[in-house]
Amino acid sequence: MRNVDTRFLSRLKDHEEDAWYELFDVFGPALSRMIERFGHRCFTPDTVRDISQETLLRLSREIHRFDPGRGVRFSTWLFEIAKHVVAGEFAHRNTKKRGAGVRPGSLDPALEPSRDTPGPPEEHERSVFRAKVYRAMRVAGERLEFLPFEVFKARVLRGMMQKDIAVAMGISEPTVSRYLRKAREVVRETIREVVAEYSFTPEELAEPSGASLDRDDDSFDEALAEIHAREEESRRGHDVLSRTARSLSFGRE
């Protein structure tokens, strides 16, 4: 069990605005899909956006209660708050015509998730994990020089043959191999670091292993390509939500 907060969690509890934007940027697509499922797909994109933002605002007011030492996943906490906000939206709609629509306030401490609380659907957990890996790829791209990372993306994410990459980029095949090894090493390490930064339980820390990201190079490349492709698909249209979220001051009344 991890008994200390990560740096990211500490930033959230200190209400650093960049940390709240980072939270939405990394996990926003997973949150939006979760809200769509809660709403039985009857919410408009604008409603999903509004509820996503409201969920993060509620989370900012409750974050001081989150204790990773209790063994509850952060994704479970996010899931419970989103469910609470969506329930409030439905209650508001059902009573609006009578002029009595009031959305619920803070999450009742008695309803806070515990280790025994039924967790979110497995697909939600997988979605949150994919978001961590996607974030790691962005961080790795910042750490690596341009050409090695482009070679890695061409080979692993787009499935190009090494000889074709060499021709397209005007470099030798041995150079392609060297860049691949270098980039893969950085990506592997960055995935470990980023997953650890956003994880608070042993189960979360073990997710890269369960996703074949700790295996041989071919298995690693195949698993990463699938994870990245699925996350790319889920993020279409998310840039608009991210720009909107950046305009908010999370954690402030």
C-alpha positions in Angstrom: 0.0 0.0 0.0 1.3 3.5 -0.8 1.2 5.6 2.3 2.3 9.0 0.8 0.7 11.3 -1.7 2.3 11.7 -5.1 3.5 15.0 -6.2 0.5 15.3 -8.5 -2.0 14.7 -5.7 -0.2 17.2 -3.5 -0.6 19.8 -6.3 -4.3 19.0 -6.5 -4.7 19.4 -2.8 -2.9 22.8 -3.0 -5.4 23.8 -5.7 -2.7 24.6 -8.3 -4.7 25.6 -11.4 -2.2 23.9 -13.7 -2.7 20.7 -11.9 -6.5 20.8 -12.4 -6.0 21.6 -16.1 -3.6 18.7 -16.3 -6.2 16.4 -14.6 -8.8 17.4 -17.2 -6.3 17.2 -20.1 -5.2 13.7 -19.1 -8.5 12.1 -17.9 -11.1 14.3 -19.6 -11.9 11.9 -22.4 -12.4 9.0 -19.9 -14.5 11.3 -17.8 -16.7 12.3 -20.7 -17.3 8.7 -21.8 -18.2 7.8 -18.3 -20.7 10.6 -18.1 -22.2 9.6 -21.5 -22.8 6.1 -20.1 -24.3 7.4 -16.9 -26.6 9.6 -19.1 -27.6 6.7 -21.3 -26.2 8.8 -24.2 -29.1 11.2 -23.9 -26.8 14.2 -23.0 -25.8 16.6 -25.7 -22.0 17.4 -26.1 -22.6 20.7 -24.3 -24.2 18.9 -21.4 -21.4 16.4 -21.2 -18.9 19.2 -21.2 -20.8 21.1 -18.4 -21.1 18.0 -16.3 -17.4 17.1 -16.8 -16.5 20.6 -15.6 -18.9 20.4 -12.6 -17.4 17.0 -11.7 -14.0 18.5 -11.5 -15.2 21.5 -9.5 -16.9 19.1 -7.0 -13.7 17.1 -6.9 -11.7 20.2 -6.1 -13.9 20.8 -3.1 -13.6 17.2 -1.9 -10.0 16.4 -2.7 -8.8 17.1 0.8 -10.7 13.9 1.8 -8.9 11.7 -0.6 -6.5 9.4 1.2 -4.5 7.0 -0.9 -3.6 5.1 2.2 -7.2 3.7 2.2 -6.5 1.8 -1.0 -9.2 3.4 -3.1 -8.3 4.2 -6.7 -8.4 7.8 -7.7 -10.4 6.7 -10.7 -13.0 5.2 -8.3 -13.2 8.5 -6.5 -13.7 10.3 -9.8 -16.3 7.8 -10.8 -18.4 8.2 -7.7 -18.4 12.0 -7.9 -19.3 12.0 -11.6 -22.2 9.6 -10.8 -23.3 11.9 -8.0 -23.3 15.0 -10.4 -25.1 13.1 -13.1 -27.8 12.0 -10.6 -28.2 15.6 -9.6 -28.6 16.6 -13.2 -31.4 14.1 -13.7 -33.1 15.2 -10.5 -32.9 18.8 -11.6 -34.5 18.0 -14.9 -37.3 16.0 -13.3 -38.2 18.8 -10.9 -37.4 21.8 -13.0 -41.0 22.2 -14.3 -42.2 22.5 -10.7 -39.6 25.1 -10.0 -37.9 23.0 -7.3 -34.9 21.7 -9.2 -31.9 21.8 -6.9 -28.7 19.9 -7.6 -27.1 18.1 -4.7 -24.2 19.7 -2.8 -21.0 18.0 -1.5 -20.7 14.3 -1.6 -22.0 12.9 1.7 -19.1 11.4 3.6 -21.2 8.3 4.2 -21.3 7.8 0.5 -17.6 8.2 -0.1 -16.1 5.1 -1.8 -14.1 2.6 0.3 -12.1 -0.5 -0.5 -15.4 -2.5 -0.2 -17.3 -0.1 -2.5 -18.2 -1.8 -5.9 -15.7 -0.2 -8.4 -16.4 1.3 -11.8 -16.9 -0.9 -14.8 -13.7 -2.5 -16.1 -13.8 -0.5 -19.3 -13.6 2.7 -17.2 -10.5 1.5 -15.4 -9.0 0.5 -18.7 -9.8 3.9 -20.2 -8.1 5.7 -17.2 -5.0 3.5 -17.7 -4.9 4.2 -21.4 -5.0 7.9 -20.6 -1.9 7.5 -18.4 0.0 5.7 -21.2 -1.1 8.4 -23.7 0.2 11.1 -21.3 3.5 9.2 -21.0 3.9 9.2 -24.8 3.6 13.0 -24.8 6.1 13.3 -22.0 8.5 11.0 -23.8 8.2 13.1 -26.9 9.4 16.1 -24.9 12.3 14.2 -23.5 13.5 12.7 -26.8 15.1 14.5 -29.7 12.8 15.0 -32.6 14.1 12.4 -35.1 14.4 9.4 -32.7 10.8 10.0 -31.5 9.5 10.3 -35.1 11.3 7.1 -36.0 9.7 5.4 -33.0 6.2 6.6 -33.9 6.6 5.6 -37.5 7.6 2.1 -36.6 5.5 1.4 -33.6 2.4 3.6 -34.0 2.1 3.6 -37.8 3.6 0.1 -38.5 6.2 1.3 -41.1 9.0 -1.1 -42.0 12.5 0.0 -40.9 13.8 0.2 -44.5 10.8 2.4 -45.5 11.5 4.7 -42.5 15.1 5.0 -43.5 14.2 6.0 -47.1 11.5 8.4 -45.9 13.7 10.2 -43.4 16.9 10.0 -45.3 18.9 8.0 -42.8 20.5 4.5 -42.7 18.7 1.4 -41.5 21.3 1.0 -38.7 20.5 4.5 -37.6 16.8 3.7 -37.6 17.5 0.6 -35.3 19.6 2.8 -33.0 16.9 5.4 -32.7 14.3 2.8 -32.1 16.3 1.3 -29.2 17.0 4.7 -27.7 13.4 5.8 -28.0 11.9 2.6 -26.7 14.0 2.7 -23.6 12.9 6.3 -22.9 9.2 5.4 -23.5 9.3 2.4 -21.3 10.8 4.4 -18.4 8.4 7.3 -18.9 5.4 5.0 -18.8 6.6 3.6 -15.5 7.1 7.1 -14.1 3.8 8.5 -15.4 1.7 5.5 -14.3 3.3 5.8 -10.8 2.6 9.6 -10.7 -1.2 9.0 -11.3 -1.6 5.8 -9.3 -2.3 5.2 -5.6 -2.8 1.5 -5.2 -0.8 -1.7 -6.0 -3.4 -2.7 -8.5 -2.9 0.5 -10.5 0.9 0.2 -10.4 0.6 -3.4 -11.8 -1.5 -2.3 -14.8 1.5 -1.9 -17.2 2.4 -5.5 -16.6 -1.2 -6.7 -17.2 -1.2 -4.7 -20.5 2.0 -6.4 -21.7 4.0 -3.3 -21.4 6.7 -5.0 -19.4 7.5 -7.8 -22.0 9.8 -8.1 -24.9 10.2 -5.4 -27.5 7.7 -6.9 -30.0 5.0 -7.4 -27.4 5.6 -4.0 -25.9 5.4 -2.3 -29.3 2.2 -4.2 -30.2 0.5 -3.4 -26.9 1.5 0.3 -27.0 0.3 0.7 -30.5 -3.2 -0.7 -29.6 -3.5 1.4 -26.4 -2.4 4.6 -28.2 -4.7 4.1 -31.1 -7.7 3.5 -28.9 -6.9 6.6 -26.9 -6.4 8.7 -30.0 -9.8 7.7 -31.2 -11.4 8.7 -27.8 -9.7 12.1 -27.9 -11.3 13.3 -31.1 -13.0 16.6 -30.3 -11.5 16.7 -26.8 -9.3 19.8 -27.7 -12.4 22.0 -27.5 -13.2 20.7 -24.0 -9.6 21.2 -22.9 -9.6 24.8 -24.1 -12.8 25.5 -22.2 -11.5 23.8 -19.1 -8.3 25.9 -19.1 -10.5 29.0 -18.8 -11.8 27.8 -15.5 -10.2 28.3 -12.1 -10.7 24.9 -10.5 -10.8 24.9 -6.7 -12.1 28.4 -6.3 -15.6 29.2 -5.1 
